[in-house]
């Protein structure tokens, strides 16, 4: 039996100071700073510190919504109170192109949405940063998925299609998140230096999906996640990145072409 093994850093508990948005390196990480009309349906009603990373529209939910579809706590995808404050965002991490549904629109086979947030200052090369965000599977989802993670860049990502980003995430979860309660993702990242943006979404190479709705029920075909309280703060100061990266480094590693004996954890010789 062939398989691939994904290794990732352990989840690390944040101190209370990291959760305080005033000390957060992520600008508008709680989606509370709204410019213009708060009743708009897309994330573009926020300040320019929050955007989509590809050619999709990220939803914005608020207690001040004009339309019930984007209200808080009850909206078109389910019922959820914000983790904090009045607002949160929502993304389609996975969209199932089930038999014949989109025969004329094959692009939906790869459709996925990403939230991109700006950092208050460039990251320092070799510094370790603690990263956190909260996600909740919306009740209107038909699927749940693994592969939620984060990706750092020095410049703004602006991909001109609506497919999965063709990148390797810096931190990713291999757990399938099917809870309708808020789930906190935490991890550590060793900066390469100069990163100014953090992107959150689903990453295809690390994604497994399961159907979470009963047969003969309304099928949205979506794995839809609410997102709130994105946070980041410096952690360990060190002059030896090699030492801390063995424990804290945020990248995932994929080992390919491993053969195991049937029903055993023994790796077979190649």
N, C-alpha and C positions, 0 to 999 in steps of 0.2 A: 504494500500500500504506500503510495506516495503522498507526502504532505509537506506543508511549510510551517515553520515555527516562527512566531512573532514574539520578540522579547521587548519589554518596555519597563520604564522605571516604576517603582512603587508609588502609590498615592501618598502624599505628604500632607499633614494637617497644617493649616495656616494659623498664624497668630491672629488675634482680633484686629490688629492694626492693618493687616492686609485687606480685610473686608470693608474697612472704612473707605468710602469713595474719595474722601479728601486726600488720602495718602496713596491713591491709586495712580500708577503710571499710564493706565488706559483712560483715554479721554472719553467721558460720557459712558462709562462702562455699565451704568445702571439705566441708561436710556431716558434719563429724567430731563436732560437739557434739550428742550424742544424749541425750534425756531419756526415762525410762520404758523400755519394752521395745524393744530394737533389732531384734527379729524381726518387728515389724509390717510390713505390706506397703506402707502409705502414708507419705507425707512427714510426716503428722501425728505420727509417732513422734519427730520432731525437736523442738527447742525452738521456741517461737512465732516465732522470727526467720525461719523458713522455712515458707511455706504455698503453697497453690494460689491462683491469682488468679481462677479461675472454678469452676463446679460440676463439678469433675473430681477424680480422685485421682492425684496424682503418685507414681510409684514410687520406692522407696528400696532401694538395693542395698548390702549390707554383708558383710564377711568373717565377721561374727558372726551371720549369718542362721540362724534355726531351720529354715527351709524352703529347699530347693534352688532354688525358682523365683526367689528374691530374693538368692541368694548371689553372692559375688565370688570368683573372676573369672567362673565359669560360672553363667548364670541362664537364665530362660525365653526371653529375647530374644537371647542370644548369649554370647560370651565376651569380657570386657574387664577388664583390671586398672585400678584407680583411677589417675588422673593423679598424685595424691598421697594418702597416708593409706590408710584402710580402706574408705571409703564413696564413693558417688556417687548421683546421682538419674537418673531417666529419664522422658521425656515422649513422648507421641504428638503430633508436630507436624502430621501430616496423616493422615486416615483416609479411605480411598477407599470410596465407596458404589457398588461396581461392580454392573452390571446385575442388578437384582432382589434383591440380597442383603438389603437392609433396606427392602423395600417398606412395611413397617408401622412403621418407625422412621426417618422422614426426617431427624430431627435429626442423624444421623450424617453427613449430607452436609457438615456444617459443624463437626464435632467437632475440638477441638484442646485441648491441655493446656499450662499455663503454670506456671513456678516463680516465686514471689515471695519476695524476700529483703529484710529490713530493713537500713537503713543505720545506722551507729553515731551519726551526727549529721546534722542537716539540711545540705544543700548550700548554698553561698554564691552568691548571684546574681552572674553574670559570671565566676565562676571556671571554669577549664578542668580537667576531670577525665579521667584515662585509665581506660578500662574494658576488662575482659578476661573471657572465659569460654572453656571448652573443651567441645567437642562431638564425639561419635563416633557414626556411624550403626551401629545394632545389626545384627548379622548376620541376625537374623530379620525384618528389614524387607523389605517388598515394593517400597517406593518410597523415593526420595531427593528432597529438596526444597531450594529456595532460600527466602529470606525469614526465616531465623533472625535474631533481633535482640533489642534491649532497649528498654524503655519505663519512664520515670521518673514517679513520682507523689508528691504531698505526703501523701496518705492511702492506706491499704490498699485495694487493689482486691478487690472481692468480688462479681463478676458471678454472677447466679443462673441462668445457663444454661451449657451445655457447648460453645458455639459459639466461633468465632474472636473475639478481642477486637476491637471496632469502634473502633480507635484508630490513630493514626499513630505508628509506632515512632520513637524518637530516633536509634537506630543500627541498621542492618539490612544483611545480606549479600545480594547478588544472585547469589552463586555457589551452584550446586547441590552440596551436601555429600554425597558418596557414599563417603567413606573410612571404613573400620572402625577406623582409627587415630585418636588424638586430634588434633583440629584446633583451633588456638588462634585465637579471634576477638579482634581488638584494634581500638580506635577511641577517639575523643575526644568529649567532651560539654561544651558550655557551659551551665552551670546557669542556670535562671530564678530559682532561690532557693527554699529550703524543701523540696526533694524529700527524702523519707524512705524510699522504697521503689523497688526495681528489679525489673522483671518480665522474664523470659526465655521466649521461645517462638517460634512461627511466626506471621507476619503475612500475611494472605491477599492483600492488594493487591500484595505484592512476591514472591509465591510462584509458582514454576514447579515441576512435578513430573515425574519420569521413573520408569519401572518398572525395577527392578534385579534382578528374579528371572527365571529362565528359564521358558519355557512349561511347563505341566503339573507345576509344583512347588508345594509348600505355600505358599499365599498368605495372609499375615497382614493384608493390605490397609493396613498401617501404614508411615508414615515415622517410625521410632522412633529417638530420639537420647538417648544417655547424656550427662549434663551434670556437669562437675566444675570446681572451682577458679574460682569467680566472684570477680573482684577489681576494686577501684576505688581510686584514689588521686589527690590533687591533682597538677596538672602546672604549666603556665605561669601565673605571676601577672601580671596586666595590668590597667591602668585603661582600656584601649581594647578592648572586646569586639569592636567592628567589625573590627579588624585580624586578630585570631586566628580569628574565626568564619568568615572567608573560607576558611581552611585547615582548621580543626579542628572546625567545628560538626557535631554528630552527626546532624542531621535529613537525611532524603532528600527530594528534590523530584521531582514527577511533572509532566512537560510533556505536555499532551494535544493531540489533534487535529493532529498533525504528519503531513504527507503527503510520502513520499519517491518519487523516480523508481525504477522497477523495477531492482533489482540495483545501485543506486547510493546513495551517502550524501548526495546532493543533496536539500535540502529544497525542495519545490515551493511556489509562491506560493498563498496561500489565496484 
